[in-house]
Amino acid sequence: MNTLQEARNQVLEQIATASLQAKRDVDAVSLLAVSKTHPAEILKEMYATGQRAFGENYLQEALDKIAILSDLDIEWHFIGHVQRNKTKHLASSFAWVHGVDRLIIAERLSAQRDASQQPLNICLQVNIDDQDSKDGCAPAEVAELVRQMSRLPNLKLRGLMVIPAPNNTQAFFDARQLFEQVKAGHAHPEDWDTLSMGMSGDMVDAIAAGSTMVRVGTALFGARDYSK
């Protein structure tokens, strides 16, 4: 068994154990492999382990990998900050965009998504614990943004994405509470199914609080080489 297979098996085991401890279905949490800065050949090896969903932060790097790996059935997620001048490529090349935090961004993604494609899955990024250094809308803005974004064609608003400050486990529970509040008043609650939160160092706490998708990089691929 190769190192990537071992790493993925360990992460999946951690997810299953955390789910059982939280009295949740072990299949309720999906694994998104955060592959930024790792070359296409490494992604291809990770794909061979059974991983299908990959998350990228940097647009040009992601587009290069999408082109190289076009023969593979990869579900591409963009999890970086979304800039207005980059929405066209995001709309055409990705299955998911997680970092949507303004109505204008959602409107551009909707307008630039080809109607022949499946609707673009999006998550509303929320600055759940009011960090100066983090993107995301304020919790108080969520209900109105959800109402407006849910009306846009060519998009499917799936839920929330949060990146709390380190060791702020309460923020995960706050995000879950906000998620449930929105779902209770949602016109299509069946579409509101994704709470994207938790990374390599805090995914157990995130799962305990109700995460449905963990974004894991280091635990799968090892430390990144930021010199590249």
C-alpha distance (Angstrom), angle and dihedral (degrees) to the residues before:
residue distance angle dihedral
M1 . . .
N2 3.80 . .
T3 3.78 125.5 .
L4 3.81 95.2 -105.4
Q5 3.79 91.4 51.4
E6 3.79 90.4 50.3
A7 3.79 91.6 48.0
R8 3.80 93.0 49.8
N9 3.79 92.1 46.7
Q10 3.81 89.9 52.2
V11 3.79 92.5 50.0
L12 3.80 92.0 47.6
E13 3.80 89.0 49.7
Q14 3.81 90.2 51.2
I15 3.80 90.2 50.7
A16 3.81 91.7 49.1
T17 3.80 93.1 47.5
A18 3.81 92.8 47.5
S19 3.80 90.2 48.3
L20 3.79 92.7 51.4
Q21 3.80 91.5 47.6
A22 3.80 88.7 52.6
K23 3.82 89.8 47.3
R24 3.78 90.7 -116.8
D25 3.80 131.7 136.6
V26 3.81 108.8 -89.8
D27 3.80 88.9 -134.8
A28 3.82 93.6 54.7
V29 3.81 94.4 85.5
S30 3.81 121.5 65.1
L31 3.79 126.0 -157.8
L32 3.79 120.3 -126.4
A33 3.81 111.7 -167.2
V34 3.82 108.5 -141.2
S35 3.76 101.7 -145.3
K36 3.81 104.2 171.3
T37 3.83 114.4 143.9
H38 3.81 91.5 11.8
P39 3.82 115.3 113.8
A40 3.78 124.8 -113.5
E41 3.80 92.9 -107.0
I42 3.81 90.4 60.2
L43 3.79 90.5 50.0
K44 3.79 88.7 51.3
E45 3.80 89.6 54.0
M46 3.80 90.9 48.5
Y47 3.80 89.6 48.8
A48 3.81 87.9 56.0
T49 3.83 88.8 60.0
G50 3.81 89.5 62.0
Q51 3.80 99.7 -93.8
R52 3.81 113.2 139.8
A53 3.83 107.2 165.6
F54 3.80 116.9 73.2
G55 3.80 128.2 179.6
E56 3.80 124.4 -149.7
N57 3.82 130.6 -172.2
Y58 3.80 103.5 -170.7
L59 3.78 117.3 63.3
Q60 3.80 103.2 -150.1
E61 3.79 92.5 44.0
A62 3.79 89.2 49.8
L63 3.80 94.2 48.4
D64 3.80 90.2 52.2
K65 3.80 91.0 52.8
I66 3.80 92.6 45.1
A67 3.82 89.0 55.5
I68 3.81 94.2 46.3
L69 3.81 93.7 46.4
S70 3.80 97.7 39.0
D71 3.81 91.5 123.9
L72 3.82 91.3 63.1
D73 3.79 124.5 83.5
I74 3.81 94.9 -121.6
E75 3.79 123.7 161.0
W76 3.80 103.1 -142.0
H77 3.82 119.9 -150.4
F78 3.80 124.0 -171.7
I79 3.80 108.2 -149.1
G80 3.80 101.6 167.4
H81 3.78 129.8 95.8
V82 3.79 110.8 -66.0
Q83 3.79 115.3 -129.9
R84 3.79 120.6 -161.9
N85 3.81 93.3 -123.8
K86 3.81 92.1 54.3
T87 3.80 100.2 52.6
K88 3.82 96.0 96.6
H89 3.80 93.3 63.5
L90 3.79 92.0 41.6
A91 3.78 91.4 51.7
S92 3.79 94.0 50.6
S93 3.80 103.2 37.9
F94 3.80 109.2 35.7
A95 3.80 136.6 68.8
W96 3.82 93.7 -155.1
V97 3.81 136.4 26.0
H98 3.80 114.1 -168.3
G99 3.79 105.2 178.0
V100 3.81 101.3 68.3
D101 3.80 109.2 137.3
R102 3.83 105.4 150.8
L103 3.77 133.0 56.8
I104 3.82 92.3 -128.8
I105 3.80 89.8 59.7
A106 3.80 92.2 51.2
E107 3.80 90.7 46.9
R108 3.80 91.9 52.5
L109 3.81 92.7 47.0
S110 3.79 90.2 50.2
A111 3.79 93.5 48.4
Q112 3.82 92.9 46.7
R113 3.81 97.8 45.0
D114 3.79 109.6 100.4
A115 3.79 110.4 -118.8
S116 3.81 88.9 -135.6
Q117 3.82 89.7 65.0
Q118 3.77 126.2 78.4
P119 3.82 111.6 -92.0
L120 3.80 111.9 -81.5
N121 3.79 110.9 -108.1
I122 3.79 111.6 -133.4
C123 3.78 136.8 -177.2
L124 3.78 123.7 -154.7
Q125 3.80 109.4 -125.4
V126 3.79 112.4 -138.0
N127 3.79 125.9 -166.9
I128 3.77 88.3 -139.0
D129 3.81 97.8 -179.8
D130 3.81 100.0 32.6
Q131 3.81 98.7 -110.7
D132 3.79 115.9 179.4
S133 3.80 90.4 -145.5
K134 3.81 97.3 51.6
D135 3.79 132.3 83.4
G136 3.77 120.8 -135.6
C137 3.77 140.2 97.1
A138 3.79 122.5 -83.2
P139 3.83 116.9 -95.2
A140 3.80 89.3 -116.7
E141 3.82 90.0 60.6
V142 3.79 96.1 52.9
A143 3.81 101.3 87.6
E144 3.81 94.3 52.3
L145 3.81 93.6 43.0
V146 3.79 90.7 50.6
R147 3.80 90.4 50.2
Q148 3.80 92.1 52.0
M149 3.80 98.3 39.5
S150 3.79 93.2 48.0
R151 3.80 89.3 64.5
L152 3.79 95.2 57.8
P153 3.82 118.2 105.6
N154 3.80 122.3 -127.2
L155 3.82 91.7 28.7
K156 3.78 133.1 94.0
L157 3.79 112.0 -160.2
R158 3.80 103.8 -149.5
G159 3.79 105.4 175.6
L160 3.78 145.1 -78.4
M161 3.80 136.2 -34.1
V162 3.81 121.7 -159.8
I163 3.81 136.9 177.0
P164 3.82 107.1 -167.4
A165 3.77 123.7 -165.8
P166 3.83 114.2 -86.9
N167 3.80 113.8 -76.4
N168 3.80 93.3 7.8
T169 3.78 95.4 126.6
Q170 3.80 92.0 160.4
A171 3.81 88.1 68.1
F172 3.81 89.5 65.6
F173 3.80 90.3 56.9
D174 3.80 90.5 45.8
A175 3.80 89.0 53.2
R176 3.79 91.4 49.5
Q177 3.80 90.7 50.7
L178 3.80 90.8 50.3
F179 3.80 90.5 46.8
E180 3.81 91.5 53.3
Q181 3.81 92.7 45.9
V182 3.79 90.7 55.4
K183 3.79 92.5 45.4
A184 3.78 91.8 53.2
G185 3.79 90.8 59.3
H186 3.80 98.5 33.9
A187 3.79 119.2 124.3
H188 3.82 89.3 -142.2
P189 3.82 106.3 26.7
E190 3.80 91.1 171.8
D191 3.82 88.7 68.8
W192 3.81 92.4 50.9
D193 3.80 98.2 80.3
T194 3.82 110.3 121.6
L195 3.79 130.8 88.3
S196 3.80 104.6 174.6
M197 3.80 107.8 -163.1
G198 3.77 140.0 122.9
M199 3.81 131.8 61.9
S200 3.79 136.8 -160.2
G201 3.80 94.6 -64.9
D202 3.79 101.2 40.3
M203 3.78 108.2 23.3
V204 3.82 93.4 113.2
D205 3.81 90.7 58.9
A206 3.80 90.8 43.9
I207 3.80 92.1 52.0
A208 3.80 90.7 48.2
A209 3.80 88.0 55.6
G210 3.80 94.6 48.2
S211 3.80 110.2 -86.7
T212 3.79 114.2 166.2
M213 3.82 96.1 -171.3
V214 3.81 128.0 34.4
R215 3.80 120.8 -162.0
V216 3.79 107.4 -143.6
G217 3.79 127.3 179.1
T218 3.80 115.8 143.4
A219 3.81 95.7 42.8
L220 3.81 89.4 54.1
F221 3.79 104.7 36.3
G222 3.80 103.9 19.4
A223 3.79 124.8 -122.6
R224 3.79 115.6 -20.2
D225 3.77 123.7 -117.7
Y226 3.81 103.1 -128.7
S227 3.80 92.0 -179.3
K228 3.80 90.5 78.9
